[in-house]
Amino acid sequence: MAGNWAGTYEYRAPRRIAVSTEEELRAALAGSGPVHALGTRHSFTDLPDTSGTLIEMSGFDAPAVIDAESRTVRITAGTRYGVLARQLHEAGWALHNTGSLPHISVGGATSTGTHGSGDGNGVLSSAIAGVRFLDAAGDVHEIRRGDPDFAAVAVGVGAFGILTELTLDIQPTYLVRQDLYAGVSWDTLLGDIDAVTSAGDSVSVFTRWGEDLGWVWVKRRATDAAASVPAELLGGRLSTTLEPLGLGDNVTLIGEAGPWYERLPHFRADAEPSRGDEIQSEYFIDRSDAVAALRAVRDVIAPFAEHLIWTELRTAARDDLWLSGAYERDAFIIHFTWENHPDEVTEALRVIEPALAPFGARPHWGKRHLLERAQIERVVPRLADARAVFERLDPDGRFVNEHLVRVGLRETR
């Protein structure tokens, strides 16, 4: 059985079936036994695994259907963001934001609360206006924004059925320019963190927690291709290259405005995503706690610095989706990209997670973390409510797996 995209988790499911239509999916669901959907394999844990049959959804990628009147697009769940984005742009439309990788599927990314950045930008799931899914019996369900179960299923973590289509909000297409600034200090960040994160429509801070903060990657909407930007930002200076980040040649262009879908992701859709052979961890905290949380991590991370590739700091606007990391609070997001050193990463998380615990840190559902049911119930206030919805939609527990039980999203079978 193949592993995840990064090569750092090997799926243990004894069977795998690839489907590309609802008819094929219904046939794959026939019978009994555990099943689970598998998207573009960007989770770093056993979240999408199963003791039964993995149903591979990457072929579920029919062309998008745009409804200009309602400003929505209907897409199949296996569609990758890079593919959808190009279709939208060519028709004059756009999404409100994207994640750093355009290679991820819309169904998988929204199901795990994947985000992007921007003080005013909701996580990717916040664009969902409706979902269509098949339950364990192969019956079709459609749930729209405002329906009773919507707040649970919009970030549904594969716990209740298999998504086949999603309807997303769209807006007129726009240009984005992205730039990198060096020399913004820790004192500046900790002294006025909002000034840093609001410097553009989407802002990422890359740091290795040393004496120097690192780099501030700013993405701004632009009115025309010739739009200029300040040569300095909060004491930092404009860089002409992304080379200091060590991300290789697969990154998107800086220093000139271009279509949103070629600038908001960090990586190009026509190149390999990120570097691979890595482990990722990520935690959402209330933005008001950002400074204290950063100081807490700085106090404990030094012994693990050699195992860290980068930490990326981002933000997201609050929403009302029960399992979103930004549920009912504007989020500050601390992301760790680690070397593929599983034991050392585990030891690091055993120190970092207690340091973040006073701030109610919520884990990204698809990343590596050590938190279990009791801990997560303390920081995800609607966890039990979401679990109850999933139990009702999947009463026989066919979508239950060890991971979902461990984190409190399903009950033991």
C-alpha positions as CSV (number, residue, x, y, z in Angstrom):
1,M,0.0,0.0,0.0
2,A,1.4,3.4,-0.9
3,G,2.1,6.1,1.6
4,N,1.3,9.8,1.9
5,W,2.6,12.5,-0.4
6,A,5.6,13.2,1.8
7,G,6.6,9.6,2.2
8,T,6.4,9.8,6.0
9,Y,3.3,7.7,6.6
10,E,2.5,4.3,5.1
11,Y,-1.1,3.3,4.7
12,R,-2.0,0.0,6.4
13,A,-5.4,-0.6,4.7
14,P,-5.4,-4.0,3.1
15,R,-7.5,-2.9,0.1
16,R,-7.7,0.2,-2.1
17,I,-10.3,1.0,-4.8
18,A,-10.0,4.0,-7.2
19,V,-13.3,5.6,-8.3
20,S,-14.2,8.5,-10.5
21,T,-18.1,8.5,-10.6
22,E,-20.8,8.2,-8.0
23,E,-21.8,4.9,-9.6
24,E,-18.3,3.5,-9.0
25,L,-18.3,4.9,-5.5
26,R,-21.7,3.3,-4.7
27,A,-20.4,0.0,-5.9
28,A,-17.3,0.4,-3.7
29,L,-19.5,1.1,-0.7
30,A,-21.6,-2.0,-1.3
31,G,-21.3,-4.7,1.4
32,S,-19.9,-4.3,4.9
33,G,-16.7,-3.5,6.6
34,P,-14.8,-0.3,7.3
35,V,-14.2,2.2,4.5
36,H,-12.6,5.6,4.2
37,A,-11.9,8.2,1.5
38,L,-8.3,9.0,0.4
39,G,-7.6,12.2,-1.4
40,T,-4.3,13.6,-2.6
41,R,-2.5,12.0,0.5
42,H,-1.5,15.3,2.2
43,S,-2.3,14.2,5.7
44,F,0.7,13.3,7.9
45,T,-1.1,10.7,10.2
46,D,-3.4,7.7,10.1
47,L,-6.4,10.1,9.8
48,P,-7.5,8.8,6.3
49,D,-6.4,5.2,7.0
50,T,-8.7,2.2,7.7
51,S,-8.6,-1.4,8.6
52,G,-10.8,-2.1,5.6
53,T,-11.0,-0.4,2.1
54,L,-9.5,2.9,1.1
55,I,-11.5,4.5,-1.6
56,E,-9.2,6.7,-3.7
57,M,-11.0,9.9,-4.8
58,S,-8.3,11.7,-6.8
59,G,-10.1,10.7,-10.1
60,F,-13.2,12.4,-8.9
61,D,-12.3,15.6,-10.9
62,A,-15.0,16.6,-13.4
63,P,-14.9,20.2,-14.8
64,A,-16.2,22.9,-12.6
65,V,-19.7,24.3,-13.1
66,I,-19.9,28.0,-12.5
67,D,-23.1,29.8,-11.5
68,A,-22.4,33.5,-12.1
69,E,-25.8,34.6,-10.7
70,S,-25.2,33.0,-7.3
71,R,-21.4,33.5,-7.4
72,T,-20.8,29.9,-6.7
73,V,-18.9,27.0,-8.4
74,R,-19.9,23.3,-8.1
75,I,-17.0,20.9,-8.2
76,T,-16.2,17.3,-7.6
77,A,-14.4,16.5,-4.4
78,G,-11.2,15.1,-5.9
79,T,-10.5,18.3,-7.9
80,R,-7.2,19.8,-7.0
81,Y,-7.1,23.5,-6.1
82,G,-4.6,24.3,-8.9
83,V,-7.0,22.8,-11.5
84,L,-10.0,24.5,-10.2
85,A,-8.2,27.9,-9.8
86,R,-7.2,27.9,-13.5
87,Q,-10.7,27.1,-14.6
88,L,-12.1,29.9,-12.5
89,H,-9.6,32.5,-13.6
90,E,-10.2,31.7,-17.3
91,A,-13.9,32.3,-16.7
92,G,-13.2,35.6,-14.8
93,W,-13.6,34.3,-11.3
94,A,-11.6,33.5,-8.2
95,L,-11.6,32.0,-4.7
96,H,-11.1,34.2,-1.6
97,N,-7.9,32.4,-0.7
98,T,-5.8,29.2,-1.3
99,G,-3.6,27.0,0.8
100,S,0.2,27.0,0.2
101,L,0.0,23.9,-2.0
102,P,-2.2,24.0,-5.2
103,H,-1.8,20.2,-5.4
104,I,-4.3,19.4,-2.6
105,S,-7.9,18.2,-3.4
106,V,-10.7,20.5,-2.5
107,G,-12.6,17.7,-0.6
108,G,-9.6,16.7,1.5
109,A,-8.4,20.3,2.3
110,T,-11.8,21.6,3.4
111,S,-12.5,18.4,5.4
112,T,-9.4,19.0,7.5
113,G,-9.8,22.8,8.0
114,T,-6.8,23.8,5.8
115,H,-6.4,27.5,5.4
116,G,-3.8,29.8,3.8
117,S,-3.3,33.1,5.5
118,G,-4.8,36.6,6.0
119,D,-6.3,38.5,8.9
120,G,-9.5,38.9,7.0
121,N,-9.5,35.5,5.2
122,G,-11.4,32.5,6.6
123,V,-10.1,29.0,6.3
124,L,-10.7,27.3,2.9
125,S,-13.8,25.6,4.4
126,S,-15.4,28.9,5.0
127,A,-16.1,29.2,1.3
128,I,-18.3,26.1,1.3
129,A,-21.9,26.9,0.4
130,G,-23.0,23.2,0.2
131,V,-21.8,19.6,0.1
132,R,-23.0,16.4,-1.5
133,F,-22.0,13.1,-0.1
134,L,-22.8,9.4,-0.1
135,D,-23.4,7.6,3.1
136,A,-22.3,4.0,3.9
137,A,-25.4,2.6,2.1
138,G,-24.6,4.7,-1.1
139,D,-27.5,7.1,-0.5
140,V,-27.0,10.7,-1.6
141,H,-27.3,13.6,0.8
142,E,-27.0,17.3,0.1
143,I,-26.5,19.8,2.9
144,R,-26.3,23.6,2.4
145,R,-25.1,26.5,4.5
146,G,-27.8,27.2,7.1
147,D,-29.0,23.5,7.3
148,P,-28.8,22.0,10.8
149,D,-25.8,19.7,10.1
150,F,-23.8,22.1,8.0
151,A,-21.6,23.4,10.8
152,A,-20.5,19.8,11.5
153,V,-20.0,18.5,8.0
154,A,-18.2,21.5,6.4
155,V,-15.0,20.4,8.2
156,G,-16.1,16.8,8.5
157,V,-12.7,15.0,8.6
158,G,-14.0,12.1,6.6
159,A,-15.9,10.9,9.6
160,F,-19.5,10.5,8.3
161,G,-19.5,9.7,4.6
162,I,-17.6,10.4,1.3
163,L,-17.9,13.8,-0.3
164,T,-18.6,13.7,-4.0
165,E,-19.3,17.4,-4.8
166,L,-18.9,20.8,-3.1
167,T,-20.3,24.2,-3.9
168,L,-18.0,27.1,-3.1
169,D,-18.4,30.9,-3.0
170,I,-16.5,32.7,-5.7
171,Q,-15.7,36.3,-6.5
172,P,-14.4,38.3,-9.6
173,T,-10.8,37.4,-10.5
174,Y,-8.0,39.7,-9.2
175,L,-4.2,40.2,-9.3
176,V,-1.8,39.5,-6.5
177,R,1.8,40.6,-5.9
178,Q,4.0,38.8,-3.4
179,D,7.2,40.0,-1.9
180,L,9.7,38.8,0.7
181,Y,11.1,41.1,3.4
182,A,14.3,40.4,5.4
183,G,15.3,42.0,8.7
184,V,12.0,42.4,10.5
185,S,13.0,41.8,14.1
186,W,11.5,39.6,16.9
187,D,11.0,42.9,18.9
188,T,8.9,44.3,16.1
189,L,6.8,41.2,15.7
190,L,6.2,40.8,19.4
191,G,5.8,44.5,19.9
192,D,3.0,44.9,17.3
193,I,2.1,41.6,15.8
194,D,-1.0,43.0,14.1
195,A,1.2,45.4,12.1
196,V,3.1,42.5,10.7
197,T,0.1,40.2,9.9
198,S,-1.9,43.0,8.4
199,A,0.9,44.1,6.1
200,G,-0.9,42.4,3.2
201,D,-3.9,40.4,2.3
202,S,-2.0,37.2,3.1
203,V,1.1,37.2,5.3
204,S,3.4,34.4,6.3
205,V,6.3,34.7,8.7
206,F,9.1,32.1,8.2
207,T,11.3,31.6,11.3
208,R,13.7,29.0,12.8
209,W,13.3,30.6,16.2
210,G,16.9,32.0,16.3
211,E,18.1,35.5,17.3
212,D,16.9,36.7,13.9
213,L,13.2,36.4,13.2
214,G,13.6,35.3,9.6
215,W,11.5,36.4,6.7
216,V,8.1,38.0,6.1
217,W,6.3,36.9,3.0
218,V,3.6,39.4,2.0
219,K,0.9,38.9,-0.6
220,R,-1.1,41.9,-1.6
221,R,-4.0,42.3,-4.0
222,A,-3.0,44.6,-6.9
223,T,-5.0,46.9,-9.2
224,D,-2.6,46.4,-12.2
225,A,0.4,44.4,-13.2
226,A,2.7,47.4,-12.7
227,A,1.7,47.9,-9.0
228,S,4.7,48.8,-6.8
229,V,5.3,48.0,-3.1
230,P,7.3,49.7,-0.3
231,A,11.0,48.9,-0.3
232,E,10.9,48.6,3.5
233,L,8.4,47.0,5.9
234,L,8.6,47.6,9.6
235,G,12.4,47.8,9.5
236,G,12.7,45.0,7.0
237,R,14.1,45.3,3.5
238,L,12.7,44.0,0.2
239,S,14.3,40.9,-1.1
240,T,14.5,40.1,-4.9
241,T,14.5,36.4,-4.4
242,L,12.9,33.6,-2.4
243,E,16.1,31.7,-2.3
244,P,16.7,32.4,1.4
245,L,13.7,30.2,2.2
246,G,15.4,27.2,0.6
247,L,12.2,26.1,-1.1
248,G,13.9,25.3,-4.5
249,D,12.6,26.3,-7.9
250,N,9.1,25.1,-7.4
251,V,7.9,28.3,-5.7
252,T,5.6,31.0,-7.3
253,L,6.9,34.3,-8.7
254,I,7.7,37.3,-6.5
255,G,8.2,41.0,-7.3
256,E,5.5,41.4,-9.9
257,A,1.7,41.2,-9.9
258,G,0.0,38.2,-11.6
259,P,-3.2,36.1,-11.4
260,W,-4.3,35.3,-7.9
261,Y,-4.0,31.5,-8.5
262,E,-0.3,31.9,-9.4
263,R,0.6,34.0,-6.4
264,L,-1.5,33.0,-3.4
265,P,-0.1,29.5,-3.2
266,H,3.5,29.3,-2.2
267,F,4.2,26.5,-4.7
268,R,3.6,26.2,-8.5
269,A,0.9,23.8,-9.6
270,D,3.2,22.5,-12.4
271,A,6.0,21.5,-10.0
272,E,6.6,19.1,-7.2
273,P,4.9,20.4,-4.0
274,S,7.2,21.6,-1.2
275,R,10.2,19.4,-0.6
276,G,8.6,16.1,0.6
277,D,10.3,13.7,3.1
278,E,9.0,15.9,5.9
279,I,6.6,15.8,8.8
280,Q,4.2,18.7,9.5
281,S,2.6,19.9,12.8
282,E,0.3,22.9,13.3
283,Y,-1.7,24.6,16.0
284,F,-4.4,27.3,16.1
285,I,-4.6,29.7,19.0
286,D,-6.6,32.8,19.6
287,R,-4.9,35.8,17.9
288,S,-5.0,37.7,21.2
289,D,-2.7,35.1,22.7
290,A,-0.2,35.2,19.8
291,V,2.6,37.1,21.6
292,A,2.5,35.0,24.8
293,A,2.3,31.7,22.7
294,L,5.3,32.7,20.6
295,R,7.3,33.5,23.7
296,A,6.3,30.1,25.2
297,V,7.6,28.2,22.2
298,R,10.8,30.2,22.0
299,D,11.5,29.1,25.6
300,V,11.4,25.4,24.7
301,I,12.2,24.8,21.1
302,A,16.0,25.3,21.0
303,P,16.9,21.6,21.8
304,F,14.9,20.6,18.7
305,A,16.1,23.3,16.2
306,E,18.3,20.9,14.2
307,H,15.2,18.8,13.3
308,L,13.1,21.9,12.2
309,I,13.1,23.0,8.6
310,W,10.8,26.0,9.1
311,T,8.1,27.4,11.2
312,E,5.5,29.4,9.4
313,L,3.2,31.8,11.2
314,R,-0.1,32.7,9.6
315,T,-3.6,34.0,10.5
316,A,-7.2,33.2,9.7
317,A,-10.5,35.0,10.3
318,R,-13.0,33.5,12.7
319,D,-15.9,31.3,11.5
320,D,-18.8,29.3,12.8
321,L,-17.7,25.8,11.6
322,W,-17.6,23.5,14.6
323,L,-14.3,21.7,13.8
324,S,-12.5,24.6,12.2
325,G,-9.3,25.8,14.0
326,A,-10.8,29.3,13.7
327,Y,-14.2,28.4,15.2
328,E,-15.5,31.5,17.0
329,R,-12.1,33.1,17.3
330,D,-9.6,34.9,15.0
331,A,-6.8,32.5,14.7
332,F,-3.0,32.7,14.9
333,I,-1.5,29.6,13.4
334,I,1.9,28.1,14.3
335,H,3.1,25.6,11.7
336,F,6.2,23.4,12.0
337,T,7.8,21.6,9.0
338,W,10.1,19.0,10.4
339,E,12.8,16.8,9.0
340,N,11.7,13.2,8.7
341,H,12.9,12.3,12.1
342,P,9.8,10.7,13.7
343,D,11.2,10.0,17.2
344,E,12.7,13.5,17.6
345,V,9.5,15.1,16.3
346,T,7.6,13.2,18.9
347,E,9.9,14.4,21.6
348,A,9.6,18.0,20.3
349,L,5.8,17.8,20.4
350,R,5.9,16.5,24.0
351,V,7.5,19.8,24.9
352,I,5.7,22.2,22.5
353,E,2.2,21.0,23.1
354,P,2.3,21.6,26.9
355,A,3.8,25.1,26.2
356,L,0.8,25.9,24.0
357,A,-1.8,24.3,26.2
358,P,-2.5,27.4,28.3
359,F,-3.6,29.1,25.1
360,G,-6.2,26.5,24.1
361,A,-4.2,25.3,21.1
362,R,-6.2,23.3,18.5
363,P,-4.4,20.9,16.2
364,H,-4.7,20.9,12.5
365,W,-6.7,17.7,11.8
366,G,-4.3,16.5,9.0
367,K,-1.0,17.2,10.7
368,R,1.1,15.3,13.2
369,H,0.1,16.0,16.9
370,L,-0.1,14.0,20.1
371,L,-3.4,15.4,21.5
372,E,-6.1,12.9,22.3
373,R,-9.9,13.0,23.0
374,A,-9.9,14.6,26.5
375,Q,-7.4,17.3,25.6
376,I,-9.1,18.1,22.3
377,E,-12.5,18.3,24.0
378,R,-11.2,21.1,26.2
379,V,-10.2,23.2,23.2
380,V,-12.8,22.3,20.6
381,P,-16.0,23.3,22.2
382,R,-18.4,21.6,19.7
383,L,-16.4,18.4,19.4
384,A,-19.2,16.3,21.1
385,D,-21.9,17.9,19.0
386,A,-20.0,17.1,15.8
387,R,-19.4,13.6,17.0
388,A,-23.1,13.2,17.6
389,V,-23.9,14.3,14.0
390,F,-21.3,11.8,12.6
391,E,-22.7,9.0,14.7
392,R,-26.2,9.7,13.4
393,L,-25.1,9.9,9.8
394,D,-23.0,6.7,10.1
395,P,-24.8,4.6,12.7
396,D,-23.0,1.4,11.8
397,G,-19.6,3.0,12.1
398,R,-18.2,2.1,8.7
399,F,-16.2,5.4,8.5
400,V,-14.8,4.9,12.0
401,N,-11.0,4.3,12.3
402,E,-8.5,4.3,15.1
403,H,-7.5,8.0,14.6
404,L,-11.1,9.3,14.7
405,V,-11.7,7.4,18.0
406,R,-8.4,8.6,19.5
407,V,-9.2,12.3,18.8
408,G,-12.8,12.0,19.9
409,L,-14.5,12.5,16.5
410,R,-16.1,9.0,16.6
411,E,-17.0,6.5,19.3
412,T,-15.3,3.1,19.6
413,R,-16.8,0.2,17.7
